[in-house]
Structures are given as C-alpha cells and as structure tokens.
C-alpha cells in the first residue's frame, strides 16, 4: 500500500496492543524503517496516551492515540435517542 500511495505520512498505534505494548511498537517501527519510520525509545516507553513517538525531523510522524470506543458508542446512542 505504501508504494501505491507514494510513501507513508504517518503511522498511528491505537487499541489494546498499539497503546499498551512498547515492544510491539518498536518492532513495527524497526520493520518499517525503510519507509522512514523511526521512534524515540524514551517516548515509546512513556505511559502517557496521545503522544508523538517519532523524533524531531523524522520522515514519518509516528504517534500513539488512545482508543475512545466508549465515547463513540455514547455519541451513537445519543444520536439514536435524539
């Protein structure tokens, strides 16, 4: 897919494993290094949600985004009841 798109602009990790496993994120980034993916190890192991993992100047912006399924479900229920 990256060839068809002409590269990668961003890599986003979310959900249980994407948010919770620094080892999985590091492994994925290492496997995608040829696309310009790089992560800062200190940022990768930090526990805060919604954070940037890529170092300044990296070709690909790599981030962790906390999944908010509960919020989307609540919005859907609110819309259905309105």
HUSULFEN-V74482 format. One record per pair of residues at least 12 apart in sequence whose C-alpha atoms are under 7 Angstrom apart, sorted by the first residue. I is the first residue (numbers start at 0). GAP is how many residues later the second one is. D is the distance in Angstrom with one decimal. If there is no record, write none. Layout:
BEGIN
I/GAP/D + I/GAP/D
END
This chain:
BEGIN
6/28/6.8 + 7/27/6.9 + 7/52/6.4 + 8/51/5.2 + 8/52/6.4 + 9/50/5.2 + 9/51/4.6 + 9/52/5.6 + 10/50/6.3 + 10/51/4.7 + 10/52/6.5 + 11/50/5.8 + 11/51/5.1 + 11/52/5.8 + 11/53/6.9 + 12/50/6.3 + 12/51/4.7 + 12/52/6.2 + 13/50/5.9 + 13/51/5.2 + 13/52/5.8 + 13/53/5.8 + 14/51/6.9 + 14/52/5.4 + 18/45/6.2 + 18/47/6.5 + 21/22/5.8 + 21/23/5.7 + 35/23/5.2 + 35/24/5.7 + 36/22/6.8 + 36/23/5.3 + 37/16/5.6 + 37/20/6.6 + 38/14/5.1 + 38/15/4.2 + 38/16/6.0 + 38/23/7.0 + 39/13/5.6 + 39/14/5.6 + 39/15/5.4 + 48/15/6.6 + 48/16/6.2 + 48/17/5.5 + 49/14/5.2 + 49/15/4.4 + 49/16/5.8 + 50/12/5.7 + 50/13/5.4 + 50/14/6.9 + 51/12/6.5
END
